[in-house]
Amino acid sequence: MASSSSSYALVLATIMAVFSAAAVLSVSAQDITPAPAPSIGDGYSLSMSGAVICSSLFVSMLALLKH
């Protein structure tokens, strides 16, 4: 009697493993998407020149000191 119970449990465990593997494979196949292309360009692009930023900081300091 113990032999039929253990074989039943083994068959049940095998069936559950097959269905689990099939479910995981079907879900992971849907989730796979290609990676986006890396952006190509400057590592640090500054939209304003350094002179504009420095003059802006200078005028701001003058206004702060005048106040």
N, CA and C of each residue as an Amber inpcrd file, in Angstrom:
protein
   201
   0.8100000  -1.1920000   0.0000000   0.0000000   0.0000000   0.0000000
   0.8580000   1.2620000   0.0000000   1.9860000   1.2070000   0.6880000
   2.8600000   2.3690000   0.7390000   3.4970000   2.6220000  -0.6240000
   3.7170000   1.5640000  -1.3700000   4.3410000   1.6900000  -2.6800000
   3.4300000   2.4170000  -3.6540000   2.1300000   2.1370000  -3.6510000
   1.2090000   2.8020000  -4.5720000   1.0180000   4.2620000  -4.1860000
   1.0870000   4.5580000  -2.8950000   0.9420000   5.9360000  -2.4350000
   2.1500000   6.7780000  -2.8580000   3.3440000   6.1880000  -2.7300000
   4.5460000   6.9430000  -3.1070000   4.6420000   7.1010000  -4.6210000
   4.2060000   6.0940000  -5.3920000   4.2330000   6.2310000  -6.8450000
   3.1920000   7.2480000  -7.3090000   2.0500000   7.3000000  -6.6150000
   1.0300000   8.3040000  -6.9360000   1.5750000   9.7070000  -6.6630000
   2.2900000   9.8770000  -5.5620000   2.8680000  11.1790000  -5.2230000
   3.9500000  11.5600000  -6.2300000   4.7300000  10.5640000  -6.6800000
   5.7750000  10.8380000  -7.6630000   5.1820000  11.2530000  -9.0060000
   4.1250000  10.5840000  -9.4310000   3.4580000  10.9330000 -10.6860000
   2.8400000  12.3190000 -10.5790000   2.2030000  12.5970000  -9.4520000
   1.5840000  13.9110000  -9.2450000   2.6380000  15.0180000  -9.2380000
   3.7740000  14.7710000  -8.5820000   4.8470000  15.7610000  -8.5430000
   5.4290000  15.9830000  -9.9350000   5.5620000  14.9210000 -10.7220000
   6.0880000  15.0500000 -12.0800000   5.1410000  15.8560000 -12.9580000
   3.8540000  15.5930000 -12.8520000   2.8600000  16.3370000 -13.6400000
   2.8650000  17.8090000 -13.2530000   2.9430000  18.0830000 -11.9530000
   2.9810000  19.4780000 -11.5000000   4.2460000  20.1810000 -11.9960000
   5.3750000  19.4650000 -12.0120000   6.6250000  20.0610000 -12.4850000
   6.5540000  20.3850000 -13.9750000   5.9320000  19.4950000 -14.7410000
   5.8030000  19.7350000 -16.1830000   4.9230000  20.9470000 -16.4460000
   3.7820000  21.0290000 -15.7560000   2.8960000  22.1800000 -15.9550000
   3.5370000  23.4790000 -15.4730000   4.2970000  23.4220000 -14.3800000
   4.9730000  24.6260000 -13.8880000   6.0240000  25.1020000 -14.8810000
   6.7880000  24.1610000 -15.4230000   7.8170000  24.5280000 -16.3940000
   7.1870000  25.1070000 -17.6530000   6.0780000  24.5410000 -18.0810000
   5.4040000  25.0550000 -19.2770000   4.8650000  26.4590000 -19.0330000
   4.3400000  26.7010000 -17.8390000   3.8060000  28.0280000 -17.5210000
   4.9270000  29.0610000 -17.4630000   6.0470000  28.6950000 -16.8700000
   7.1710000  29.6220000 -16.7680000   7.7340000  29.9280000 -18.1470000
   7.8610000  28.9270000 -18.9910000   8.4020000  29.1560000 -20.3260000
   7.4750000  30.0160000 -21.1760000   6.1690000  29.8270000 -21.0430000
   5.2580000  30.6300000 -21.8500000   5.2270000  32.0800000 -21.3770000
   5.3420000  32.3030000 -20.0770000   5.3480000  33.6750000 -19.5530000
   6.6620000  34.3570000 -19.9000000   7.7840000  33.6540000 -19.7400000
   9.0670000  34.2970000 -20.0090000   9.2550000  34.5620000 -21.4940000
   8.6360000  33.7860000 -22.3540000   8.7410000  34.0410000 -23.7850000
   8.0140000  35.3320000 -24.1650000   6.9690000  35.6830000 -23.4510000
   6.2380000  36.9090000 -23.7360000   6.9570000  38.1270000 -23.1720000
   7.7080000  37.9520000 -22.0780000   8.3610000  39.0800000 -21.4270000
   9.6600000  39.4960000 -22.0880000  10.2060000  38.6710000 -22.9560000
  11.4910000  38.9880000 -23.5670000  11.2920000  40.0700000 -24.6290000
  11.9610000  41.1760000 -24.4320000  11.9260000  42.2630000 -25.4160000
  13.3640000  42.6610000 -25.7180000  13.6260000  43.1380000 -26.8910000
  15.0000000  43.5410000 -27.1970000  15.3850000  44.7880000 -26.4070000
  16.6330000  44.8760000 -26.0990000  17.1360000  46.0260000 -25.3530000
  17.1300000  47.2550000 -26.2580000  16.8660000  48.4160000 -25.7020000
  16.8860000  49.6230000 -26.5340000  18.3050000  49.9270000 -26.9940000
  18.3900000  50.5700000 -28.1190000  19.6970000  50.9220000 -28.6640000
  20.3450000  51.9890000 -27.7890000  21.6370000  51.8940000 -27.5640000
  22.2970000  52.9110000 -26.7490000  22.3210000  54.2460000 -27.4860000
  22.1840000  55.3240000 -26.7220000  22.2180000  56.6370000 -27.3640000
  23.6490000  56.9610000 -27.7510000  23.7610000  57.4560000 -28.9370000
  25.0800000  57.7900000 -29.4630000  25.1900000  59.3070000 -29.5010000
  26.2120000  59.8070000 -28.9190000  26.4000000  61.2510000 -28.9290000
  27.3770000  61.6710000 -27.8640000  27.3020000  62.9260000 -27.5000000
  28.2110000  63.4520000 -26.4930000  27.8660000  62.8880000 -25.1270000
  28.8950000  62.7010000 -24.3370000  28.6710000  62.2530000 -22.9730000
  28.0830000  63.3700000 -22.1310000  28.4600000  64.5890000 -22.4260000
  27.9600000  65.7420000 -21.6860000  27.7590000  66.8610000 -22.6920000
  26.5300000  67.1240000 -23.0160000  26.2790000  68.1940000 -23.9800000
  25.7330000  69.4060000 -23.2320000  26.3900000  70.5140000 -23.3910000
  25.9980000  71.7510000 -22.7290000  25.2830000  72.6190000 -23.7470000
  24.0400000  72.9670000 -23.4520000  23.2720000  73.7260000 -24.4270000
  23.6770000  75.2060000 -24.4620000  24.2690000  75.7100000 -23.3800000
  24.7190000  77.1100000 -23.3490000  26.2310000  77.1380000 -23.2280000
  26.8180000  78.1900000 -23.7270000  28.2720000  78.3060000 -23.6220000
  28.6670000  78.6630000 -22.1900000  29.9240000  78.4030000 -21.8890000
  30.4300000  78.7130000 -20.5590000  30.4090000  80.2000000 -20.2650000
  30.5810000  81.0220000 -21.2980000  30.5880000  82.4750000 -21.1100000
  29.2150000  82.9640000 -20.6500000  28.1650000  82.3960000 -21.2090000
  26.8080000  82.8050000 -20.8160000  26.5480000  82.4260000 -19.3630000
  26.9670000  81.2400000 -18.9760000  26.7360000  80.7970000 -17.5950000
  27.5570000  81.6370000 -16.6190000  28.8240000  81.9000000 -16.9510000
  29.6580000  82.7090000 -16.0580000  29.1500000  84.1410000 -15.9290000
  28.7110000  84.7210000 -17.0490000  28.1990000  86.0850000 -16.9630000
  26.8950000  86.1260000 -16.1600000  26.0840000  85.0990000 -16.2860000
  24.8520000  85.0380000 -15.5130000  25.1560000  84.9410000 -14.0130000
  26.1270000  84.1180000 -13.6540000  26.5240000  84.0190000 -12.2460000
  27.1080000  85.3350000 -11.7460000  27.8990000  86.0070000 -12.5780000
  28.4980000  87.2800000 -12.1910000  27.4340000  88.3390000 -11.9470000
  26.4500000  88.4390000 -12.8360000  25.3710000  89.4170000 -12.6720000
  24.5490000  89.0810000 -11.4360000  24.3190000  87.8140000 -11.1700000
  23.5690000  87.4160000  -9.9840000  24.3180000  87.7890000  -8.7110000
  25.6410000  87.6140000  -8.7050000  26.4310000  88.0010000  -7.5310000
  26.4180000  89.5160000  -7.3260000  26.4880000  90.2870000  -8.4290000
  26.4160000  91.7410000  -8.3080000  25.0500000  92.1780000  -7.7370000
  23.9850000  91.5470000  -8.2270000  22.6630000  91.8960000  -7.7300000
  22.5140000  91.5350000  -6.2540000  23.1050000  90.4140000  -5.8520000
  23.0410000  90.0110000  -4.4430000  23.8270000  90.9760000  -3.5640000
  24.9920000  91.3820000  -4.0150000  25.8020000  92.3120000  -3.2290000
  25.1930000  93.7120000  -3.1800000  24.5240000  94.1110000  -4.2550000
  23.9100000  95.4350000  -4.2820000  22.6910000  95.5030000  -3.3460000
  22.0320000  94.3970000  -3.2120000  20.8170000  94.3570000  -2.3840000
  21.2260000  94.5440000  -0.9590000
